[in-house]
Amino acid sequence: MDLSNLKPADGATKTDKRIGRGQGSGRGGTSTRGHKGAKSRSGYKHKRGFEGGQMPLFRRVPKGGFRNINRVEYTGLNIDVLEKLAETRNLTVITPEILRENGLLGKNDLLKILGRGELKAKMDVTANAFSAKAIQAIESVGGTVTKL
């Protein structure tokens, strides 16, 4: 055995289809492309989502919705949650930083105080937004409301 008679094992290699090389090749005439139509022509490329002329899925399915890119999204916290936190931690001042430390507010979340529940103790609350009922409840017990 020497380098001149080395060859790949049987079945390890395939010969390429030689397309468009005349009738004697066995693939003459239509060159394996079938008869007529766009797919048999050179340069054929169908559109993305094309379904053979049937109304494509992206046009059959109804479109819906609108996402306002200027929407400001707040994380809402009710007064009863603040009351419970103030009782357990013995707080008189509530700020977004304190709420983040206690896991009630995300890192970049904006805070809105909502009016469910009632306050017993005076409390100074700082937040990005307040509902009218929350402001009334906080001020009725002598607390202050500060908007950021």
C-alpha positions as CSV (number, residue, x, y, z in Angstrom):
1,M,0.0,0.0,0.0
2,D,1.3,3.5,-0.8
3,L,-0.1,7.0,-1.3
4,S,-1.0,6.4,-5.0
5,N,-3.7,3.9,-4.3
6,L,-5.4,5.4,-1.2
7,K,-9.2,6.1,-1.7
8,P,-12.2,6.8,0.6
9,A,-14.2,3.9,1.8
10,D,-17.1,2.7,-0.3
11,G,-20.2,4.9,0.2
12,A,-18.2,7.7,1.9
13,T,-18.5,10.1,-1.0
14,K,-21.2,11.0,-3.4
15,T,-20.9,12.4,-6.9
16,D,-22.6,15.8,-7.3
17,K,-25.8,16.1,-9.5
18,R,-24.5,17.6,-12.7
19,I,-27.6,19.6,-13.7
20,G,-28.1,21.2,-17.1
21,R,-25.5,19.2,-19.0
22,G,-27.6,17.9,-21.8
23,Q,-29.8,14.8,-22.5
24,G,-26.9,12.3,-22.1
25,S,-26.5,13.2,-18.4
26,G,-29.9,11.8,-17.5
27,R,-30.9,15.2,-16.2
28,G,-31.4,17.1,-19.4
29,G,-34.5,18.9,-20.6
30,T,-35.9,20.4,-17.4
31,S,-32.8,19.9,-15.3
32,T,-34.7,18.4,-12.4
33,R,-36.9,21.5,-12.1
34,G,-40.2,20.1,-13.3
35,H,-42.2,21.8,-16.0
36,K,-42.8,25.6,-16.3
37,G,-43.8,28.0,-13.5
38,A,-41.9,30.5,-11.5
39,K,-39.9,27.8,-9.6
40,S,-38.4,26.4,-12.8
41,R,-37.0,29.8,-13.9
42,S,-33.6,31.2,-12.9
43,G,-33.6,33.9,-10.2
44,Y,-36.8,32.5,-8.5
45,K,-37.2,33.6,-4.9
46,H,-40.5,33.7,-3.1
47,K,-41.6,36.4,-0.7
48,R,-41.3,35.7,3.0
49,G,-44.6,34.3,4.2
50,F,-45.8,33.6,0.6
51,E,-48.4,30.7,0.6
52,G,-48.8,30.1,-3.1
53,G,-51.3,32.9,-3.7
54,Q,-53.4,31.9,-0.7
55,M,-54.0,34.9,1.7
56,P,-51.0,34.6,3.9
57,L,-51.2,34.1,7.7
58,F,-50.0,37.6,8.6
59,R,-52.8,39.1,6.5
60,R,-55.5,36.6,7.6
61,V,-55.0,37.2,11.3
62,P,-56.6,40.4,12.6
63,K,-54.2,43.1,13.9
64,G,-54.9,44.7,17.2
65,G,-53.5,46.8,19.9
66,F,-51.4,49.9,20.2
67,R,-48.5,50.5,22.6
68,N,-48.0,54.1,23.6
69,I,-44.3,54.7,23.8
70,N,-44.8,57.8,26.0
71,R,-46.8,55.8,28.7
72,V,-45.6,56.3,32.2
73,E,-46.1,53.1,34.2
74,Y,-46.4,53.3,38.0
75,T,-46.2,50.5,40.6
76,G,-49.2,51.1,42.8
77,L,-49.1,50.6,46.6
78,N,-52.1,51.0,48.8
79,I,-52.2,52.9,52.1
80,D,-52.9,49.6,54.0
81,V,-49.6,48.2,52.8
82,L,-47.8,51.4,54.0
83,E,-49.6,51.2,57.3
84,K,-48.5,47.6,57.8
85,L,-44.9,48.5,56.9
86,A,-44.9,51.5,59.2
87,E,-46.2,49.4,62.1
88,T,-43.7,46.6,61.7
89,R,-40.6,48.8,61.0
90,N,-41.7,51.7,63.3
91,L,-41.5,54.3,60.5
92,T,-43.0,57.8,60.2
93,V,-41.4,58.7,56.9
94,I,-42.1,56.6,53.7
95,T,-39.9,57.1,50.7
96,P,-39.3,55.0,47.5
97,E,-35.8,54.2,48.9
98,I,-37.3,52.6,52.1
99,L,-39.8,50.7,50.0
100,R,-36.9,49.4,47.7
101,E,-35.0,48.2,50.8
102,N,-38.1,46.3,52.0
103,G,-38.7,44.7,48.6
104,L,-41.9,46.5,47.8
105,L,-40.6,48.5,44.9
106,G,-38.3,47.6,42.0
107,K,-35.0,49.3,41.3
108,N,-36.3,51.7,38.6
109,D,-40.0,51.6,39.3
110,L,-42.1,54.8,39.7
111,L,-44.3,54.8,42.8
112,K,-48.0,55.7,43.0
113,I,-49.8,55.7,46.3
114,L,-53.4,54.4,46.1
115,G,-56.2,54.9,48.5
116,R,-57.3,51.4,49.8
117,G,-57.2,51.0,53.5
118,E,-56.9,53.6,56.3
119,L,-54.1,55.2,58.2
120,K,-54.0,55.3,62.0
121,A,-50.7,57.1,62.5
122,K,-49.3,60.4,61.1
123,M,-47.0,59.7,58.2
124,D,-44.9,61.7,55.7
125,V,-45.1,60.0,52.3
126,T,-42.9,60.8,49.3
127,A,-43.8,59.3,45.9
128,N,-44.0,60.0,42.2
129,A,-47.8,60.2,42.1
130,F,-50.8,59.9,44.5
131,S,-54.5,59.2,44.0
132,A,-56.9,61.8,45.3
133,K,-58.3,59.4,47.9
134,A,-54.7,58.6,49.1
135,I,-53.9,62.3,49.5
136,Q,-57.1,62.8,51.5
137,A,-56.4,59.8,53.8
138,I,-52.8,60.9,54.5
139,E,-53.6,64.5,55.2
140,S,-56.7,63.6,57.3
141,V,-54.4,62.1,60.0
142,G,-52.0,65.0,59.8
143,G,-49.4,63.5,57.4
144,T,-47.7,65.3,54.5
145,V,-47.6,64.4,50.8
146,T,-44.6,65.1,48.7
147,K,-44.5,64.5,45.0
148,L,-41.2,63.7,43.4
